Amino acid sequence: MSREIKFRAWEIELHEWNIDYKIKLNGDVKDFDFDDDGYYEFIVPKEDYIIEQYTGLKDKNGKEIYEGDIVKFADLELALNPMGVVCFADGRFFVKDWEFDDGSYHIVDFYDYNIPHRDFEVIGNIHENPELLKGEKE
């Protein structure tokens, strides 16, 4: 079974998603614009954006789940917190739902537990809604 490989780009300075970016396999990001001579493209400096990958999963409402999304759990059986951040490390996607004082963290792995997509709901992302995570350790 294959999954769709997609990315999104958060433009740091403008604090917005740029859907016009074209992300190349070598890591270059290209943007497109128009001037008096017509259409042209240019490479965007890597420090100007944050690239996040699609997990290949959708939440209970059919919304695509990306790295950096904040998800809410429908079932807290495996989680320590009612919400967490989607991350990618060591070749897998997971939700970091609790960070301990020593810097370690608890995760809920999408694949280890075969969690149905209906158990997650995307409620925001770390760029536009960081306030959602402020009460996480209280």
GIRADA-V956087 format. One record per pair of residues at least 4 apart in sequence whose ideal C-beta (glycine too) atoms are under 8 Angstrom apart, sorted by the first residue. I is the first residue (numbers start at 1). J is the second residue. D is the distance in whole Angstrom. If there is no record, write none. Layout:
i-><I & I>
j-><J & J>
d-><D & D>
This chain:
i-><3 & 4 & 4 & 5 & 5 & 6 & 6 & 6 & 7 & 7 & 7 & 7 & 7 & 8 & 8 & 8 & 8 & 8 & 8 & 9 & 9 & 9 & 9 & 9 & 9 & 9 & 9 & 9 & 10 & 10 & 10 & 10 & 10 & 10 & 10 & 10 & 11 & 11 & 11 & 11 & 11 & 11 & 12 & 12 & 12 & 12 & 13 & 14 & 15 & 15 & 18 & 18 & 20 & 20 & 21 & 21 & 21 & 21 & 21 & 22 & 22 & 22 & 22 & 22 & 23 & 23 & 23 & 23 & 23 & 24 & 24 & 24 & 27 & 28 & 29 & 29 & 29 & 29 & 29 & 30 & 30 & 30 & 30 & 31 & 31 & 31 & 32 & 32 & 32 & 33 & 33 & 33 & 33 & 34 & 34 & 34 & 35 & 44 & 44 & 50 & 50 & 52 & 52 & 52 & 53 & 53 & 53 & 54 & 54 & 54 & 55 & 55 & 55 & 55 & 55 & 55 & 55 & 57 & 57 & 57 & 57 & 57 & 57 & 58 & 58 & 58 & 58 & 58 & 59 & 59 & 59 & 59 & 59 & 59 & 59 & 60 & 60 & 60 & 60 & 60 & 60 & 61 & 61 & 63 & 63 & 65 & 65 & 65 & 65 & 65 & 66 & 66 & 67 & 67 & 67 & 67 & 68 & 68 & 68 & 68 & 68 & 69 & 69 & 69 & 69 & 69 & 69 & 70 & 70 & 70 & 70 & 70 & 70 & 70 & 70 & 70 & 70 & 70 & 70 & 71 & 71 & 71 & 71 & 71 & 71 & 71 & 71 & 71 & 72 & 72 & 72 & 72 & 72 & 73 & 73 & 73 & 73 & 73 & 73 & 73 & 73 & 73 & 73 & 74 & 74 & 74 & 74 & 75 & 75 & 76 & 78 & 78 & 78 & 79 & 79 & 79 & 79 & 79 & 79 & 80 & 80 & 80 & 81 & 81 & 81 & 83 & 83 & 83 & 83 & 83 & 84 & 84 & 84 & 84 & 84 & 84 & 85 & 85 & 85 & 85 & 86 & 86 & 86 & 87 & 87 & 87 & 87 & 87 & 88 & 88 & 88 & 89 & 92 & 92 & 92 & 93 & 93 & 94 & 94 & 94 & 94 & 95 & 95 & 95 & 95 & 95 & 96 & 96 & 96 & 97 & 97 & 97 & 97 & 98 & 98 & 98 & 98 & 99 & 99 & 99 & 99 & 99 & 100 & 100 & 100 & 108 & 108 & 109 & 110 & 115 & 115 & 123 & 123 & 124 & 124 & 124 & 125 & 126 & 126 & 130>
j-><56 & 54 & 56 & 53 & 54 & 53 & 54 & 64 & 23 & 51 & 52 & 53 & 54 & 17 & 19 & 51 & 52 & 54 & 66 & 17 & 18 & 21 & 23 & 29 & 49 & 50 & 51 & 52 & 16 & 17 & 18 & 49 & 50 & 52 & 68 & 127 & 15 & 16 & 17 & 18 & 48 & 49 & 47 & 48 & 49 & 50 & 48 & 18 & 127 & 128 & 31 & 49 & 31 & 32 & 29 & 30 & 31 & 44 & 49 & 29 & 30 & 31 & 32 & 41 & 27 & 28 & 29 & 30 & 51 & 28 & 29 & 30 & 46 & 43 & 43 & 44 & 46 & 49 & 51 & 41 & 42 & 43 & 44 & 41 & 42 & 44 & 39 & 40 & 41 & 39 & 40 & 41 & 42 & 38 & 39 & 40 & 40 & 48 & 49 & 68 & 127 & 66 & 67 & 68 & 66 & 67 & 88 & 64 & 65 & 66 & 64 & 65 & 66 & 67 & 86 & 93 & 110 & 64 & 65 & 93 & 110 & 117 & 120 & 62 & 63 & 64 & 65 & 117 & 63 & 65 & 71 & 117 & 120 & 121 & 122 & 74 & 117 & 118 & 119 & 120 & 121 & 121 & 122 & 121 & 122 & 69 & 71 & 86 & 120 & 122 & 86 & 125 & 86 & 87 & 88 & 93 & 85 & 86 & 125 & 126 & 127 & 85 & 86 & 122 & 124 & 125 & 126 & 83 & 84 & 85 & 86 & 122 & 123 & 124 & 125 & 126 & 129 & 132 & 133 & 83 & 84 & 85 & 86 & 95 & 120 & 121 & 122 & 123 & 82 & 83 & 120 & 121 & 123 & 78 & 79 & 82 & 83 & 84 & 95 & 97 & 108 & 119 & 120 & 118 & 119 & 120 & 121 & 79 & 119 & 82 & 108 & 113 & 115 & 84 & 95 & 97 & 98 & 106 & 108 & 97 & 98 & 106 & 97 & 98 & 136 & 97 & 123 & 132 & 133 & 136 & 95 & 96 & 97 & 98 & 108 & 136 & 95 & 96 & 126 & 133 & 93 & 94 & 95 & 93 & 94 & 95 & 96 & 107 & 92 & 93 & 94 & 94 & 109 & 110 & 111 & 110 & 111 & 107 & 108 & 109 & 110 & 107 & 108 & 109 & 110 & 120 & 105 & 106 & 107 & 105 & 106 & 107 & 108 & 105 & 106 & 136 & 137 & 103 & 104 & 105 & 136 & 137 & 104 & 105 & 106 & 113 & 115 & 113 & 115 & 119 & 120 & 129 & 132 & 128 & 129 & 132 & 129 & 130 & 133 & 134>
d-><3 & 7 & 6 & 8 & 7 & 7 & 4 & 8 & 5 & 5 & 7 & 5 & 7 & 6 & 8 & 8 & 5 & 8 & 6 & 7 & 5 & 4 & 7 & 6 & 5 & 7 & 6 & 8 & 8 & 6 & 8 & 6 & 4 & 7 & 7 & 5 & 7 & 6 & 7 & 5 & 7 & 5 & 8 & 6 & 6 & 7 & 6 & 8 & 7 & 8 & 7 & 7 & 6 & 6 & 5 & 7 & 6 & 7 & 7 & 7 & 5 & 8 & 7 & 8 & 8 & 8 & 5 & 8 & 6 & 4 & 7 & 7 & 7 & 5 & 7 & 5 & 7 & 6 & 7 & 5 & 7 & 6 & 7 & 7 & 6 & 5 & 7 & 7 & 5 & 8 & 6 & 8 & 7 & 6 & 6 & 7 & 7 & 5 & 6 & 7 & 7 & 5 & 4 & 5 & 7 & 5 & 6 & 6 & 7 & 5 & 8 & 5 & 7 & 7 & 7 & 5 & 7 & 8 & 5 & 8 & 6 & 6 & 8 & 5 & 6 & 6 & 6 & 6 & 5 & 6 & 7 & 6 & 5 & 5 & 5 & 7 & 6 & 4 & 7 & 6 & 5 & 6 & 8 & 8 & 5 & 6 & 7 & 6 & 7 & 6 & 7 & 7 & 5 & 6 & 5 & 7 & 7 & 6 & 5 & 5 & 7 & 7 & 5 & 5 & 7 & 5 & 8 & 6 & 7 & 6 & 8 & 7 & 6 & 5 & 6 & 7 & 6 & 5 & 7 & 6 & 6 & 8 & 6 & 6 & 5 & 6 & 6 & 7 & 6 & 5 & 7 & 5 & 5 & 8 & 5 & 6 & 7 & 8 & 8 & 7 & 7 & 6 & 7 & 7 & 5 & 7 & 7 & 8 & 5 & 6 & 5 & 6 & 7 & 7 & 8 & 5 & 8 & 8 & 5 & 6 & 4 & 5 & 4 & 5 & 6 & 7 & 7 & 7 & 7 & 7 & 4 & 5 & 3 & 7 & 7 & 8 & 7 & 5 & 6 & 7 & 6 & 8 & 6 & 7 & 6 & 7 & 5 & 8 & 7 & 5 & 8 & 8 & 7 & 8 & 6 & 5 & 8 & 4 & 6 & 5 & 6 & 6 & 5 & 8 & 7 & 8 & 5 & 7 & 6 & 8 & 6 & 7 & 6 & 6 & 4 & 7 & 7 & 7 & 8 & 4 & 8 & 7 & 5 & 6 & 8 & 7 & 7 & 6 & 6 & 5 & 7 & 7 & 6 & 6 & 3 & 5 & 6 & 6 & 7 & 7>
